[in-house]
Amino acid sequence: MAFWDAIVRTLVGLILIWLGIEKGGVFVIAEVVGFILIFTAVTTFCPLYLIAGIKTKGDE
């Protein structure tokens, strides 16, 4: 996973977590998705990218 990809995942994850905390209700689902996005950014591994064959980082 590329550095820019991890930054975008972290920012979107933080926004979703904030929405889940502030709004509640249905946004609790967004909060869970936000935690997943941050987890995948920290571990630099996304199972969906593996299944789809997507690579955001250059050849290694």
Buried (B, 14 or more C-beta within 10 A) or exposed (E): BEEEBBEBBBEBBEEBBBBBEEEEEEBEEBBEBBBBBBEBBEEEEBEEBEEEEEEEEEEE
